[in-house]
Amino acid sequence: MRPRPQPVLFAIDDDSGVVHALSDDLSRRFGGDFRIIGESSAAAGLATLRDLADDRVPVALLIVDHDMAEMPGVDFLARAHEMHPLATRVLLAERDYSVRSPVIQAMTLGQADYYITKPWMLEQDLYRIVSGFLAEWAKSHQTGFELFHVIGRLQDRGTYELRELLTRFSVPFAFHAAYDRRGRRLLASRGLDASRLPVMIRHDGYTMVQPTPAQVVAAVGGTTSSDVDECDLVVIGAGPAGLAAAVYAASEGLQTVVLEETVSGGQAGNSPMIRNYPGFPQGISGHELTRQACEQAWMFGAHMVFAQPTVGLECRDGEHLVRLADGQRVAARAVIIAPGIAWRRLGVPRLEALVGSGVFYGAAGSELRAMQGHEVFVVGAGNSAGQTTLHLARYARRVMMLVRGDSLERSMSDYLTREIKATANITVRLHTEVTEGHGSSHLEALTLRDRQDGRTEQVSTVALFVLIGGEPRTRWLPDTVQRRHGYILTGRDVVRAGSHPSRWPLDRAPLPLETSIPGVFAAGDARYRSIKRVASAIGEGATAVRLVHEYLAGGLPDETPPAEDDEDHAEGE
Ligand SMILES: Cc1cc2nc3c(=O)[nH]c(=O)nc-3n(C[C@H](O)[C@H](O)[C@H](O)COP(=O)(O)OP(=O)(O)OC[C@H]3O[C@@H](n4cnc5c(N)ncnc54)[C@H](O)[C@@H]3O)c2cc1C
């Protein structure tokens, strides 16, 4: 058998001095495991990459200077990536912290996965960041032990959801289409056929047909029922808000039970790349961030229960009873509700795979400037879609609004529709839906369908903003928890007067994140007036725990300023 060729770290820059320095630095640290190839001309570089592809030599990293004379770096990256689709794309650019830096646009549009600035001052810094890129590459591209075989149909929703669940639970698995040879053979080995899919086969032969989330979680060793009947705190939802609450509560000595409907991570766990979380300039996978937080909560002693929706909450005489879907009840001294929002999704698998790489759910913020000079699309017809369109029109060459219905006026405020009509570079396309996305590493085109005549058309673009609304996941809550449009009211928003049973019952005012039930707090997206960002959800989860302490202690004394004669703070001595 031919030995597996060493994977390649490929670097290219017009300046041969930079290529030599980079190749030398990379060789010293990574030369044992990788072959380092440096080039200083685009034509020669593409020819080398073609040869490597022909010889089936894997390329792990493509490090490409942004400013090459023969070809822009992002174009070189795109062509190189076509030949080596599994390679991680790194843009090399001059250190420039201004908004004009090419790195900003390339990263936002998903034309590069990471960046390195030059000159890099310290070898150790280069090694640290390149090691990070390689760890990500190895995780997604090197095969290892597979705990499960999943056999299903690629386009089948059940199969998609099962693969999603396993990925979010970090379970290694191999997928086989039911109609390919391996898939058919695996089904036959268990006496099954393709009439009921998906099928999941564990390494020890244990087989499940159309498994429920609870069966999947149990099969990988997760807990699906609570063996605790009484505790200090129940946290409902294990997204960023619930996980942060669990980490702080458990680490501060509260006996904590976390109840999660599926697996941990929430919306953030679905985000391939979160670029605006403080401290991660290259971005961080939402899955990785929440997976680590979940593990941290567990390490501090939080009791994590998965695949177990909370279906009810009762409060009597200061005791809070949380009801689980399996009929069990957990009594808690305090509760933090963090169930998030069910965002409506387009449901196009290719577009879901490109979230963060040209496909954006929610209002454009940090992405705005990167749209300079491009034609971009917005899906939605509500006020947030209108506001996003107007924002984008200040930067993009042209903004196309895609609306399924026959008018904007029906769903959008009058002042917005008038402004949209008066803006020259905005076009509104009615009766139109997005049915497909195109592009392997970043969005390149969309297929649009006219809902009146059924005709389809493919349009090129670099960005699609989806604003089709969502609903807070709070329908299961009792009426005693005050809500507005489904969002949970807290603190000063809680209505205190009136005769309704949801009226605040105490003389003291509710604490800042406290709901209309004393001792029940809300955090994250489902809270009325929340910010709807990962960092703010985490901040609210942590803050809610502090308020739980305050509630349990019957109020904390005011923070006392340092005494005047405190020698650490004395001035002028
Ligand atoms: C596609 C997309 C991309 C995004 N990208 C970014 C980004 O780049 N940067 C950023 O800052 N923000 C981003 N956001 C927003 C961010 O993900 C949310 O603000 C954040 O996840 C909110 O956290 P949360 O804990 O409040 O809710 P969620 O993340 O929604 O978590 C709620 C959890 O509660 C569980 N749950 C719901 N109901 C129940 C119940 N009855 N019982 C038990 N459990 C329940 C859910 O299963 C879920 O796990 C993005 C959102 C989306 C949809």
The ligand as an SDF file (V2000), in Angstrom:
LIG
                    3D

 53 58  0  0  0  0  0  0  0  0999 V2000
  -28.5700   31.9010   12.4840 C   0  0  0  0  0  0  0  0  0  0  0  0
  -28.1930   32.7410   13.6710 C   0  0  0  0  0  0  0  0  0  0  0  0
  -26.9280   33.3240   13.7160 C   0  0  0  0  0  0  0  0  0  0  0  0
  -26.5580   34.1120   14.8180 C   0  0  0  0  0  0  0  0  0  0  0  0
  -25.3210   34.6750   14.8350 N   0  0  0  0  0  0  0  0  0  0  0  0
  -24.9500   35.4320   15.8990 C   0  0  0  0  0  0  0  0  0  0  0  0
  -23.6600   36.0220   15.9350 C   0  0  0  0  0  0  0  0  0  0  0  0
  -22.8670   35.8790   15.0170 O   0  0  0  0  0  0  0  0  0  0  0  0
  -23.3310   36.7550   17.0350 N   0  0  0  0  0  0  0  0  0  0  0  0
  -24.1900   36.9530   18.0890 C   0  0  0  0  0  0  0  0  0  0  0  0
  -23.8080   37.5880   19.0530 O   0  0  0  0  0  0  0  0  0  0  0  0
  -25.4260   36.3920   18.0610 N   0  0  0  0  0  0  0  0  0  0  0  0
  -25.8250   35.6560   17.0010 C   0  0  0  0  0  0  0  0  0  0  0  0
  -27.0760   35.1090   16.9660 N   0  0  0  0  0  0  0  0  0  0  0  0
  -27.9710   35.3260   18.1260 C   0  0  0  0  0  0  0  0  0  0  0  0
  -27.6060   34.3690   19.2700 C   0  0  0  0  0  0  0  0  0  0  0  0
  -27.4680   33.0600   18.7700 O   0  0  0  0  0  0  0  0  0  0  0  0
  -28.6710   34.4330   20.3390 C   0  0  0  0  0  0  0  0  0  0  0  0
  -28.8010   35.7640   20.7710 O   0  0  0  0  0  0  0  0  0  0  0  0
  -28.3290   33.5410   21.5400 C   0  0  0  0  0  0  0  0  0  0  0  0
  -28.1420   32.1990   21.1390 O   0  0  0  0  0  0  0  0  0  0  0  0
  -29.4420   33.6260   22.5860 C   0  0  0  0  0  0  0  0  0  0  0  0
  -29.1480   32.7530   23.6270 O   0  0  0  0  0  0  0  0  0  0  0  0
  -30.2970   32.1910   24.5760 P   0  0  0  0  0  0  0  0  0  0  0  0
  -29.6170   31.3050   25.5510 O   0  0  0  0  0  0  0  0  0  0  0  0
  -31.1360   33.2940   25.0770 O   0  0  0  0  0  0  0  0  0  0  0  0
  -31.2660   31.3670   23.6250 O   0  0  0  0  0  0  0  0  0  0  0  0
  -30.9940   30.1280   22.6620 P   0  0  0  0  0  0  0  0  0  0  0  0
  -29.6310   30.1760   22.1160 O   0  0  0  0  0  0  0  0  0  0  0  0
  -32.1220   30.1250   21.6980 O   0  0  0  0  0  0  0  0  0  0  0  0
  -31.0930   28.8440   23.6110 O   0  0  0  0  0  0  0  0  0  0  0  0
  -32.3120   28.4790   24.2060 C   0  0  0  0  0  0  0  0  0  0  0  0
  -32.2590   27.0060   24.5960 C   0  0  0  0  0  0  0  0  0  0  0  0
  -33.4240   26.6960   25.3600 O   0  0  0  0  0  0  0  0  0  0  0  0
  -33.9490   25.4320   24.9180 C   0  0  0  0  0  0  0  0  0  0  0  0
  -35.3950   25.4030   25.2160 N   0  0  0  0  0  0  0  0  0  0  0  0
  -36.3950   26.0870   24.6040 C   0  0  0  0  0  0  0  0  0  0  0  0
  -37.5660   25.8080   25.1710 N   0  0  0  0  0  0  0  0  0  0  0  0
  -37.3250   24.9200   26.1630 C   0  0  0  0  0  0  0  0  0  0  0  0
  -38.1450   24.2310   27.0990 C   0  0  0  0  0  0  0  0  0  0  0  0
  -39.4750   24.4030   27.1490 N   0  0  0  0  0  0  0  0  0  0  0  0
  -37.5530   23.3760   27.9460 N   0  0  0  0  0  0  0  0  0  0  0  0
  -36.2090   23.1710   27.9310 C   0  0  0  0  0  0  0  0  0  0  0  0
  -35.3890   23.7980   27.0610 N   0  0  0  0  0  0  0  0  0  0  0  0
  -35.9410   24.6630   26.1900 C   0  0  0  0  0  0  0  0  0  0  0  0
  -33.6470   25.4080   23.4240 C   0  0  0  0  0  0  0  0  0  0  0  0
  -33.6410   24.0730   22.9350 O   0  0  0  0  0  0  0  0  0  0  0  0
  -32.2710   26.0730   23.3890 C   0  0  0  0  0  0  0  0  0  0  0  0
  -31.2270   25.1320   23.5230 O   0  0  0  0  0  0  0  0  0  0  0  0
  -27.4780   34.3170   15.8890 C   0  0  0  0  0  0  0  0  0  0  0  0
  -28.7430   33.7240   15.8460 C   0  0  0  0  0  0  0  0  0  0  0  0
  -29.1180   32.9520   14.7430 C   0  0  0  0  0  0  0  0  0  0  0  0
  -30.4880   32.3550   14.7110 C   0  0  0  0  0  0  0  0  0  0  0  0
  1  2  1  0
  2  3  1  0
  2 52  2  0
  3  4  2  0
  4  5  1  0
  4 50  1  0
  5  6  2  0
  6  7  1  0
  6 13  1  0
  7  8  2  0
  7  9  1  0
  9 10  1  0
 10 11  2  0
 10 12  1  0
 12 13  2  0
 13 14  1  0
 14 15  1  0
 14 50  1  0
 15 16  1  0
 16 17  1  0
 16 18  1  0
 18 19  1  0
 18 20  1  0
 20 21  1  0
 20 22  1  0
 22 23  1  0
 23 24  1  0
 24 25  2  0
 24 26  1  0
 24 27  1  0
 27 28  1  0
 28 29  2  0
 28 30  1  0
 28 31  1  0
 31 32  1  0
 32 33  1  0
 33 34  1  0
 33 48  1  0
 34 35  1  0
 35 36  1  0
 35 46  1  0
 36 37  1  0
 36 45  1  0
 37 38  2  0
 38 39  1  0
 39 40  1  0
 39 45  2  0
 40 41  1  0
 40 42  2  0
 42 43  1  0
 43 44  2  0
 44 45  1  0
 46 47  1  0
 46 48  1  0
 48 49  1  0
 50 51  2  0
 51 52  1  0
 52 53  1  0
M  END
$$$$
